[in-house]
Amino acid sequence: MGTERTRDLQQIIEDLIARVGWSRKALARQLHWELNDTDDEDELKRFEERLKKELTRSTTKPELLEHYLDVIRQLPECEKAGLVVPQYIGSKHLDSEIEEALRNISSDLSTSLRNKNPD
């Protein structure tokens, strides 16, 4: 039931945390602090487990992963590292087939650049 978009977003997030030097647990802590007003340790542990599953399950909604990427983009560690986080903004003016083709081109380009310039 998973979509290619979900798998792409999961891979983007995994690549980002690897480049910043974080574990999934460290990412979960950063996201939890940004998304919640509480520092409850039990709630944080539940969020860590939930995020771990969301980054591996094909049934995770792409919208949720895109939301996480929006938050990650604004984290100081990503800005300091000079990381560019891919961001797709859909258009209501293009046919869905054209948008899908543009997404595929962008994905192929990102993969090519990643393979050509490994860190």
N, CA, C and O atoms as a MOPAC input file, in Angstrom:
PM7 MOZYME 1SCF
protein

 N      0.82800 1    -1.19800 1     0.00000 1
 C      0.00000 1     0.00000 1     0.00000 1
 C      0.86700 1     1.25600 1     0.00000 1
 O      0.38900 1     2.35600 1    -0.27700 1
 N      2.13200 1     1.07600 1     0.31100 1
 C      3.02400 1     2.22400 1     0.36000 1
 C      3.22900 1     2.84300 1    -1.00500 1
 O      3.11200 1     2.18500 1    -2.03900 1
 N      3.53000 1     4.09200 1    -0.97800 1
 C      3.73900 1     4.79700 1    -2.23300 1
 C      5.21800 1     5.06000 1    -2.44500 1
 O      6.01700 1     5.04900 1    -1.50800 1
 N      5.55100 1     5.29200 1    -3.67900 1
 C      6.92900 1     5.64300 1    -3.99600 1
 C      7.30000 1     6.95100 1    -3.31300 1
 O      8.43900 1     7.13200 1    -2.88200 1
 N      6.34200 1     7.85800 1    -3.21300 1
 C      6.59100 1     9.14900 1    -2.55700 1
 C      6.97300 1     8.93800 1    -1.08600 1
 O      7.87700 1     9.60000 1    -0.57500 1
 N      6.28900 1     8.02500 1    -0.41800 1
 C      6.60800 1     7.71700 1     0.97600 1
 C      8.03300 1     7.19500 1     1.08100 1
 O      8.80000 1     7.64500 1     1.93200 1
 N      8.39300 1     6.24700 1     0.21800 1
 C      9.75200 1     5.68800 1     0.25600 1
 C     10.79300 1     6.76500 1    -0.04700 1
 O     11.85000 1     6.79600 1     0.58200 1
 N     10.50200 1     7.64800 1    -1.00600 1
 C     11.44000 1     8.73200 1    -1.33200 1
 C     11.64700 1     9.65800 1    -0.13400 1
 O     12.77900 1    10.02400 1     0.18500 1
 N     10.56100 1    10.03100 1     0.52000 1
 C     10.65400 1    10.93400 1     1.67800 1
 C     11.38900 1    10.27100 1     2.83300 1
 O     12.18800 1    10.91300 1     3.51500 1
 N     11.12100 1     8.99300 1     3.05100 1
 C     11.83400 1     8.27400 1     4.10800 1
 C     13.33400 1     8.26600 1     3.81100 1
 O     14.14300 1     8.45600 1     4.71900 1
 N     13.71200 1     8.04800 1     2.55500 1
 C     15.12000 1     8.02400 1     2.18400 1
 C     15.75800 1     9.40500 1     2.34100 1
 O     16.89900 1     9.51700 1     2.78900 1
 N     15.02300 1    10.45100 1     1.97200 1
 C     15.53700 1    11.81900 1     2.13300 1
 C     15.82400 1    12.09600 1     3.60400 1
 O     16.87100 1    12.64800 1     3.94300 1
 N     14.89900 1    11.71400 1     4.47100 1
 C     15.09400 1    11.93900 1     5.90500 1
 C     16.27500 1    11.12600 1     6.41700 1
 O     17.09000 1    11.63900 1     7.18400 1
 N     16.37900 1     9.87000 1     6.00500 1
 C     17.50600 1     9.03200 1     6.43500 1
 C     18.83700 1     9.62600 1     5.95900 1
 O     19.81100 1     9.64400 1     6.71200 1
 N     18.88200 1    10.10800 1     4.72500 1
 C     20.10800 1    10.72200 1     4.19800 1
 C     20.47900 1    11.97200 1     4.99000 1
 O     21.64900 1    12.20100 1     5.29800 1
 N     19.47700 1    12.76900 1     5.31300 1
 C     19.73200 1    13.99800 1     6.06600 1
 C     20.30200 1    13.72000 1     7.44400 1
 O     21.27600 1    14.34800 1     7.86000 1
 N     19.70000 1    12.78600 1     8.14600 1
 C     20.19200 1    12.53400 1     9.50300 1
 C     21.58800 1    11.92100 1     9.45900 1
 O     22.39100 1    12.14100 1    10.36500 1
 N     21.87900 1    11.15600 1     8.41600 1
 C     23.22700 1    10.60500 1     8.28300 1
 C     24.23900 1    11.72400 1     8.03700 1
 O     25.33600 1    11.70200 1     8.59400 1
 N     23.87500 1    12.69100 1     7.21200 1
 C     24.79400 1    13.79100 1     6.90000 1
 C     25.00400 1    14.71600 1     8.08800 1
 O     26.08100 1    15.29100 1     8.24500 1
 N     23.98000 1    14.86500 1     8.92500 1
 C     24.11300 1    15.71300 1    10.10800 1
 C     24.79200 1    14.93000 1    11.24000 1
 O     25.32800 1    15.52100 1    12.17700 1
 N     24.76200 1    13.59900 1    11.14200 1
 C     25.39200 1    12.77900 1    12.16700 1
 C     24.46300 1    12.40000 1    13.29400 1
 O     24.91300 1    12.12400 1    14.40600 1
 N     23.17900 1    12.38400 1    13.02500 1
 C     22.19500 1    12.03100 1    14.03900 1
 C     21.76100 1    10.58200 1    13.87500 1
 O     21.88100 1     9.99600 1    12.79900 1
 N     21.26200 1    10.02800 1    14.94700 1
 C     20.56200 1     8.75000 1    14.90700 1
 C     19.06900 1     9.07200 1    14.75300 1
 O     18.66300 1    10.23300 1    14.82200 1
 N     18.27500 1     8.04300 1    14.54800 1
 C     16.81500 1     8.27000 1    14.50400 1
 C     16.33100 1     8.80400 1    15.85400 1
 O     15.41900 1     9.62900 1    15.92200 1
 N     16.95500 1     8.32000 1    16.91300 1
 C     16.57200 1     8.76500 1    18.25800 1
 C     16.86500 1    10.25700 1    18.42500 1
 O     16.04700 1    10.99200 1    18.97700 1
 N     18.02300 1    10.70200 1    17.95000 1
 C     18.36900 1    12.12400 1    18.05100 1
 C     17.41200 1    12.96500 1    17.21600 1
 O     17.00100 1    14.04500 1    17.63900 1
 N     17.05600 1    12.47100 1    16.02800 1
 C     16.08300 1    13.18500 1    15.20600 1
 C     14.74500 1    13.26300 1    15.91900 1
 O     14.09700 1    14.31000 1    15.92100 1
 N     14.33300 1    12.16300 1    16.52100 1
 C     13.04800 1    12.13800 1    17.23900 1
 C     13.04700 1    13.18100 1    18.35300 1
 O     12.04700 1    13.87100 1    18.55500 1
 N     14.14200 1    13.29900 1    19.06600 1
 C     14.22400 1    14.29500 1    20.14500 1
 C     14.09800 1    15.71400 1    19.57100 1
 O     13.36300 1    16.54200 1    20.10900 1
 N     14.81400 1    15.98500 1    18.48500 1
 C     14.74300 1    17.31300 1    17.87300 1
 C     13.32100 1    17.62700 1    17.39900 1
 O     12.79300 1    18.70800 1    17.66000 1
 N     12.71600 1    16.67000 1    16.70400 1
 C     11.35600 1    16.89100 1    16.21600 1
 C     10.37500 1    17.05600 1    17.36800 1
 O      9.50800 1    17.92900 1    17.33200 1
 N     10.51300 1    16.22400 1    18.38100 1
 C      9.59400 1    16.30100 1    19.52400 1
 C      9.68900 1    17.66400 1    20.19200 1
 O      8.66800 1    18.26100 1    20.53100 1
 N     10.89000 1    18.15400 1    20.38200 1
 C     11.06900 1    19.46700 1    21.02700 1
 C     10.47000 1    20.57500 1    20.17000 1
 O      9.91700 1    21.53900 1    20.70000 1
 N     10.57500 1    20.44700 1    18.85800 1
 C     10.03300 1    21.47300 1    17.96100 1
 C      8.50600 1    21.40600 1    17.85200 1
 O      7.84800 1    22.43300 1    17.68500 1
 N      7.95300 1    20.21200 1    17.94500 1
 C      6.52300 1    20.02700 1    17.69200 1
 C      5.65800 1    20.05700 1    18.94800 1
 O      4.43700 1    20.18100 1    18.85200 1
 N      6.26800 1    19.94600 1    20.11400 1
 C      5.48000 1    19.84500 1    21.35000 1
 C      5.93400 1    20.85900 1    22.38300 1
 O      7.07500 1    21.32300 1    22.37600 1
 N      5.01300 1    21.18600 1    23.26500 1
 C      5.30000 1    22.14200 1    24.32900 1
 C      5.75600 1    21.46500 1    25.61100 1
 O      5.97900 1    22.12800 1    26.62400 1
 N      5.89100 1    20.16200 1    25.56800 1
 C      6.22300 1    19.42400 1    26.77600 1
 C      7.56100 1    18.70700 1    26.63600 1
 O      7.99200 1    18.37200 1    25.53200 1
 N      8.19900 1    18.48300 1    27.76100 1
 C      9.44600 1    17.72900 1    27.79000 1
 C      9.26600 1    16.42400 1    28.56300 1
 O     10.21500 1    15.90700 1    29.15100 1
 N      8.05000 1    15.89900 1    28.55700 1
 C      7.73300 1    14.66200 1    29.25800 1
 C      8.56100 1    13.51200 1    28.67300 1
 O      8.46400 1    13.21500 1    27.48200 1
 N      9.36200 1    12.87700 1    29.50500 1
 C     10.28400 1    11.81800 1    29.05200 1
 C      9.53300 1    10.60900 1    28.50600 1
 O      9.97900 1    10.01000 1    27.52700 1
 N      8.40300 1    10.23300 1    29.11200 1
 C      7.63200 1     9.09100 1    28.61500 1
 C      7.04800 1     9.39900 1    27.23400 1
 O      7.06300 1     8.55700 1    26.33700 1
 N      6.54300 1    10.59900 1    27.08400 1
 C      5.98900 1    11.00400 1    25.79000 1
 C      7.09200 1    11.02100 1    24.73100 1
 O      6.86600 1    10.61900 1    23.59000 1
 N      8.26000 1    11.47700 1    25.10200 1
 C      9.39500 1    11.51100 1    24.18600 1
 C      9.76800 1    10.10100 1    23.74000 1
 O     10.02600 1     9.87900 1    22.55700 1
 N      9.80000 1     9.16700 1    24.64600 1
 C     10.13000 1     7.77500 1    24.29300 1
 C      9.08300 1     7.18300 1    23.35400 1
 O      9.43200 1     6.45100 1    22.42800 1
 N      7.80400 1     7.48900 1    23.57900 1
 C      6.75500 1     7.01000 1    22.68100 1
 C      6.92700 1     7.60900 1    21.28700 1
 O      6.74100 1     6.92200 1    20.28200 1
 N      7.28400 1     8.90100 1    21.23300 1
 C      7.49700 1     9.55100 1    19.94800 1
 C      8.69900 1     8.94500 1    19.22000 1
 O      8.66100 1     8.77200 1    18.00200 1
 N      9.76300 1     8.62200 1    19.95900 1
 C     10.93800 1     7.98700 1    19.35500 1
 C     10.54600 1     6.67600 1    18.68100 1
 O     10.95800 1     6.40900 1    17.55300 1
 N      9.75700 1     5.86500 1    19.36400 1
 C      9.31500 1     4.57800 1    18.80600 1
 C      8.40900 1     4.79100 1    17.59300 1
 O      8.52700 1     4.09100 1    16.58700 1
 N      7.51300 1     5.75600 1    17.70000 1
 C      6.59200 1     6.03100 1    16.59800 1
 C      7.35400 1     6.51600 1    15.36000 1
 O      7.06900 1     6.08400 1    14.24300 1
 N      8.32400 1     7.41500 1    15.56300 1
 C      9.10000 1     7.92400 1    14.43500 1
 C      9.89800 1     6.80600 1    13.77500 1
 O      9.99100 1     6.74000 1    12.55000 1
 N     10.47300 1     5.92600 1    14.59500 1
 C     11.23600 1     4.79900 1    14.04700 1
 C     10.35000 1     3.97700 1    13.10500 1
 O     10.79400 1     3.56800 1    12.03200 1
 N      9.11800 1     3.74100 1    13.50100 1
 C      8.18700 1     2.97500 1    12.66800 1
 C      7.77800 1     3.77600 1    11.42600 1
 O      7.66600 1     3.22100 1    10.33300 1
 N      7.55600 1     5.08000 1    11.60000 1
 C      7.13700 1     5.92200 1    10.46800 1
 C      8.21900 1     6.01100 1     9.39800 1
 O      7.91600 1     6.21200 1     8.22200 1
 N      9.47300 1     5.86300 1     9.79800 1
 C     10.56900 1     5.94100 1     8.83200 1
 C     10.85400 1     4.61200 1     8.14200 1
 O     11.71100 1     4.53600 1     7.26100 1
 N     10.13200 1     3.56000 1     8.54500 1
 C     10.35300 1     2.26000 1     7.90600 1
 C      9.09200 1     1.68300 1     7.26500 1
 O      9.18500 1     0.86400 1     6.35100 1
 N      7.94400 1     2.08900 1     7.72300 1
 C      6.70300 1     1.50400 1     7.19100 1
 C      6.29200 1     2.16800 1     5.88100 1
 O      6.34700 1     3.38800 1     5.73100 1
 N      5.88600 1     1.33400 1     4.95200 1
 C      5.45100 1     1.86000 1     3.65400 1
 C      4.06900 1     2.50700 1     3.72700 1
 O      3.64300 1     3.17400 1     2.78400 1
 N      3.37300 1     2.31100 1     4.84200 1
 C      2.03200 1     2.87200 1     4.98800 1
 C      2.02200 1     4.27600 1     5.58800 1
 O      0.95800 1     4.87200 1     5.75200 1
 N      3.20100 1     4.80500 1     5.91600 1
 C      3.27600 1     6.15500 1     6.47800 1
 C      2.80000 1     7.16000 1     5.44200 1
 O      3.18300 1     7.09000 1     4.27400 1
 N      1.97300 1     8.08200 1     5.87100 1
 C      1.43700 1     9.09100 1     4.95300 1
 C      2.54500 1    10.06300 1     4.53800 1
 O      3.28200 1    10.56100 1     5.38900 1
 N      2.66500 1    10.33400 1     3.23700 1
 C      3.68800 1    11.27000 1     2.76400 1
 C      3.53900 1    12.66000 1     3.38000 1
 O      4.53100 1    13.35600 1     3.59500 1
 N      2.31300 1    13.06100 1     3.66000 1
 C      2.07200 1    14.38600 1     4.24500 1
 C      2.75400 1    14.52700 1     5.60600 1
 O      3.27200 1    15.59200 1     5.94200 1
 N      2.75000 1    13.45400 1     6.37700 1
 C      3.40500 1    13.48300 1     7.68400 1
 C      4.92000 1    13.63000 1     7.51600 1
 O      5.55600 1    14.42100 1     8.21200 1
 N      5.48400 1    12.86500 1     6.59400 1
 C      6.92000 1    12.94400 1     6.34400 1
 C      7.30600 1    14.31500 1     5.79300 1
 O      8.36400 1    14.84300 1     6.13400 1
 N      6.46200 1    14.89000 1     4.94800 1
 C      6.72200 1    16.23900 1     4.43400 1
 C      6.69900 1    17.26300 1     5.56400 1
 O      7.48800 1    18.20800 1     5.57500 1
 N      5.78500 1    17.06600 1     6.51600 1
 C      5.72800 1    17.95500 1     7.68200 1
 C      7.02500 1    17.85500 1     8.49000 1
 O      7.58400 1    18.86800 1     8.91100 1
 N      7.49200 1    16.63100 1     8.69800 1
 C      8.75400 1    16.45200 1     9.40200 1
 C      9.89600 1    17.15000 1     8.65700 1
 O     10.74400 1    17.79400 1     9.27500 1
 N      9.91300 1    17.02000 1     7.32900 1
 C     10.96400 1    17.67900 1     6.54800 1
 C     10.89500 1    19.19000 1     6.68000 1
 O     11.93000 1    19.85500 1     6.73700 1
 N      9.68800 1    19.74200 1     6.72800 1
 C      9.54700 1    21.18900 1     6.91900 1
 C     10.19500 1    21.62600 1     8.23100 1
 O     10.85700 1    22.66200 1     8.29300 1
 N      9.99600 1    20.82600 1     9.27800 1
 C     10.58400 1    21.14500 1    10.58200 1
 C     12.10300 1    20.97200 1    10.52400 1
 O     12.84900 1    21.81400 1    11.02500 1
 N     12.55300 1    19.88400 1     9.91700 1
 C     13.99500 1    19.60700 1     9.82900 1
 C     14.71400 1    20.72500 1     9.08700 1
 O     15.81600 1    21.11400 1     9.47100 1
 N     14.10200 1    21.24500 1     8.03000 1
 C     14.70600 1    22.32400 1     7.24200 1
 C     15.07100 1    23.52400 1     8.09800 1
 O     16.04500 1    24.22400 1     7.81800 1
 N     14.29500 1    23.75700 1     9.13300 1
 C     14.46000 1    24.95100 1     9.96200 1
 C     15.36800 1    24.73300 1    11.16900 1
 O     15.64500 1    25.67400 1    11.91200 1
 N     15.82800 1    23.51200 1    11.36900 1
 C     16.69000 1    23.23800 1    12.51800 1
 C     18.07200 1    23.84500 1    12.28800 1
 O     18.62200 1    23.74500 1    11.19100 1
 N     18.62500 1    24.46800 1    13.31000 1
 C     19.93600 1    25.12700 1    13.17100 1
 C     21.04000 1    24.18500 1    12.69400 1
 O     21.92500 1    24.60300 1    11.94700 1
 N     20.99900 1    22.92500 1    13.11400 1
 C     22.03200 1    21.97600 1    12.71600 1
 C     22.05200 1    21.76100 1    11.20800 1
 O     23.12200 1    21.62100 1    10.61500 1
 N     20.87800 1    21.73400 1    10.58700 1
 C     20.80200 1    21.57300 1     9.13300 1
 C     21.25600 1    22.84100 1     8.43200 1
 O     21.93400 1    22.78000 1     7.40700 1
 N     20.88800 1    23.97500 1     8.97500 1
 C     21.31800 1    25.24400 1     8.38600 1
 C     22.83200 1    25.40100 1     8.49300 1
 O     23.47900 1    25.82900 1     7.53700 1
 N     23.40300 1    25.05600 1     9.65600 1
 C     24.84700 1    25.16700 1     9.85000 1
 C     25.60900 1    24.24200 1     8.90800 1
 O     26.67500 1    24.59500 1     8.40400 1
 N     25.05700 1    23.06800 1     8.67700 1
 C     25.71700 1    22.08600 1     7.81400 1
 C     25.58000 1    22.46000 1     6.34200 1
 O     26.20700 1    21.84200 1     5.48200 1
 N     24.75900 1    23.47300 1     6.05000 1
 C     24.57400 1    23.90000 1     4.66400 1
 C     23.81800 1    22.89200 1     3.83000 1
 O     23.98500 1    22.83100 1     2.61200 1
 N     22.98700 1    22.10000 1     4.48600 1
 C     22.23600 1    21.08200 1     3.75700 1
 C     21.03600 1    21.68600 1     3.04800 1
 O     20.32100 1    22.52500 1     3.59700 1
 N     20.83500 1    21.24600 1     1.83600 1
 C     19.66300 1    21.65900 1     1.08800 1
 C     18.69400 1    20.49500 1     1.12600 1
 O     19.00800 1    19.39200 1     0.67800 1
 N     17.52400 1    20.75100 1     1.66000 1
 C     16.50900 1    19.71700 1     1.77000 1
 C     15.55100 1    19.85500 1     0.60000 1
 O     14.92400 1    20.90100 1     0.43300 1
 N     15.43000 1    18.81100 1    -0.21100 1
 C     14.50600 1    18.90400 1    -1.34000 1
 C     13.08700 1    19.18300 1    -0.86200 1
 O     12.63700 1    18.64600 1     0.15000 1
 N     12.40500 1    20.01700 1    -1.59500 1
 C     11.03400 1    20.35100 1    -1.23200 1
 C     10.19400 1    20.43800 1    -2.49200 1
 O     10.48600 1    21.22800 1    -3.39000 1
 N      9.15400 1    19.62700 1    -2.55600 1
 C      8.25100 1    19.65700 1    -3.69000 1
 C      7.02900 1    20.47600 1    -3.31700 1
 O      6.42300 1    20.26700 1    -2.26500 1
 N      6.67800 1    21.39700 1    -4.17500 1
 C      5.47100 1    22.18800 1    -3.99100 1
 C      4.58100 1    21.92500 1    -5.19300 1
 O      4.91000 1    22.30200 1    -6.31700 1
 N      3.47000 1    21.28700 1    -4.95100 1
 C      2.56100 1    20.92400 1    -6.02400 1
 C      1.88800 1    22.14200 1    -6.64600 1
 O      1.76600 1    23.20000 1    -6.02900 1
 N      1.46900 1    21.95700 1    -7.86000 1
 C      0.79600 1    23.01600 1    -8.58900 1
 C     -0.57900 1    22.53300 1    -9.02200 1
 O     -0.73100 1    21.40000 1    -9.47800 1
 N     -1.54900 1    23.36900 1    -8.88300 1
 C     -2.89100 1    23.00200 1    -9.32300 1
 C     -3.08500 1    23.30600 1   -10.80600 1
 O     -4.15300 1    23.06700 1   -11.36800 1
 N     -2.03400 1    23.83600 1   -11.42700 1
 C     -2.13500 1    24.24800 1   -12.82100 1
 C     -1.62100 1    23.19400 1   -13.78700 1
 O     -1.87000 1    23.28300 1   -14.98900 1
 N     -0.91400 1    22.20500 1   -13.28100 1
 C     -0.35000 1    21.17100 1   -14.14300 1
 C     -1.14700 1    19.88300 1   -14.02300 1
 O     -1.73300 1    19.57700 1   -12.98400 1
 N     -1.14800 1    19.14900 1   -15.11000 1
 C     -1.76800 1    17.83900 1   -15.13300 1
 C     -0.99900 1    16.92000 1   -14.17700 1
 O      0.21800 1    17.05400 1   -14.04300 1
 N     -1.68100 1    16.00500 1   -13.52500 1
 C     -1.04000 1    15.12600 1   -12.54300 1
 C      0.06400 1    14.27500 1   -13.17800 1
 O      1.05500 1    13.96400 1   -12.51700 1
 N     -0.09200 1    13.89700 1   -14.44000 1
 C      0.95100 1    13.11200 1   -15.12000 1
 C      2.22100 1    13.94200 1   -15.31300 1
 O      3.33000 1    13.42100 1   -15.19300 1
 N      2.05800 1    15.22100 1   -15.61000 1
 C      3.21300 1    16.10600 1   -15.77500 1
 C      3.90600 1    16.30100 1   -14.43600 1
 O      5.13400 1    16.27000 1   -14.36000 1
 N      3.12800 1    16.50000 1   -13.38400 1
 C      3.72100 1    16.65700 1   -12.05300 1
 C      4.49200 1    15.41000 1   -11.65500 1
 O      5.58100 1    15.50500 1   -11.09000 1
 N      3.93500 1    14.24800 1   -11.94700 1
 C      4.62400 1    12.99400 1   -11.61500 1
 C      5.92600 1    12.87800 1   -12.40400 1
 O      6.94200 1    12.44800 1   -11.85900 1
 N      5.90600 1    13.25500 1   -13.67000 1
 C      7.12000 1    13.21000 1   -14.48600 1
 C      8.17700 1    14.17800 1   -13.93600 1
 O      9.35900 1    13.83900 1   -13.89000 1
 N      7.76100 1    15.36300 1   -13.52500 1
 C      8.70200 1    16.33200 1   -12.95500 1
 C      9.28700 1    15.82200 1   -11.63900 1
 O     10.47400 1    16.00800 1   -11.37000 1
 N      8.45700 1    15.18400 1   -10.82600 1
 C      8.94200 1    14.60500 1    -9.57700 1
 C      9.98400 1    13.52000 1    -9.86000 1
 O     11.00300 1    13.43000 1    -9.17400 1
 N      9.71600 1    12.70200 1   -10.87400 1
 C     10.65400 1    11.62900 1   -11.23000 1
 C     11.98200 1    12.18900 1   -11.72600 1
 O     13.04500 1    11.67900 1   -11.37000 1
 N     11.92600 1    13.22900 1   -12.53800 1
 C     13.15100 1    13.87100 1   -13.01900 1
 C     13.94900 1    14.42200 1   -11.84200 1
 O     15.16500 1    14.24700 1   -11.76800 1
 N     13.25900 1    15.08300 1   -10.93200 1
 C     13.91600 1    15.64800 1    -9.75300 1
 C     14.54300 1    14.55200 1    -8.90700 1
 O     15.66900 1    14.70200 1    -8.43100 1
 N     13.83300 1    13.46200 1    -8.71900 1
 C     14.33800 1    12.34200 1    -7.93300 1
 C     15.57800 1    11.74400 1    -8.58900 1
 O     16.57200 1    11.46600 1    -7.91800 1
 N     15.51400 1    11.54900 1    -9.90200 1
 C     16.66400 1    11.00700 1   -10.62800 1
 C     17.87300 1    11.92700 1   -10.52200 1
 O     19.00100 1    11.46400 1   -10.35300 1
 N     17.63400 1    13.22500 1   -10.62100 1
 C     18.71600 1    14.19600 1   -10.50000 1
 C     19.33800 1    14.15700 1    -9.10600 1
 O     20.56100 1    14.17500 1    -8.96800 1
 N     18.50500 1    14.10400 1    -8.08700 1
 C     19.00700 1    14.02900 1    -6.71000 1
 C     19.83300 1    12.76300 1    -6.50100 1
 O     20.89600 1    12.80200 1    -5.88000 1
 N     19.34000 1    11.64500 1    -7.02100 1
 C     20.07000 1    10.38600 1    -6.89200 1
 C     21.40400 1    10.46400 1    -7.60900 1
 O     22.42400 1    10.01800 1    -7.08300 1
 N     21.40100 1    11.02200 1    -8.79300 1
 C     22.63100 1    11.16700 1    -9.57200 1
 C     23.64500 1    12.03000 1    -8.83700 1
 O     24.82500 1    11.68400 1    -8.76500 1
 N     23.19200 1    13.14000 1    -8.29800 1
 C     24.09300 1    14.03300 1    -7.56500 1
 C     24.61800 1    13.36900 1    -6.29900 1
 O     25.78500 1    13.53400 1    -5.94400 1
 N     23.76700 1    12.63100 1    -5.63000 1
 C     24.16100 1    11.94400 1    -4.40000 1
 C     25.23600 1    10.90200 1    -4.70200 1
 O     26.19800 1    10.76100 1    -3.94800 1
 N     25.07100 1    10.17400 1    -5.80800 1
 C     26.01400 1     9.12600 1    -6.16900 1
 C     27.33700 1     9.70200 1    -6.69100 1
 O     28.39900 1     9.10300 1    -6.51700 1
 N     27.25500 1    10.85600 1    -7.32200 1
 C     28.43400 1    11.47500 1    -7.89700 1
 C     29.28800 1    12.17300 1    -6.84000 1
 O     30.50800 1    12.26800 1    -6.98200 1
 N     28.64700 1    12.65600 1    -5.79200 1
 C     29.33800 1    13.47800 1    -4.80400 1
 C     29.12900 1    12.93900 1    -3.39100 1
 O     28.57600 1    13.63600 1    -2.54100 1
 N     29.56700 1    11.69600 1    -3.12900 1
 C     29.36400 1    11.14800 1    -1.78100 1
 C     30.26300 1    11.85500 1    -0.76300 1
 O     31.39600 1    12.23200 1    -1.06100 1
 N     29.72600 1    12.01900 1     0.43400 1
 C     30.49800 1    12.69000 1     1.50400 1
 C     31.21200 1    11.67800 1     2.34900 1
 O     31.91000 1    12.04500 1     3.29400 1

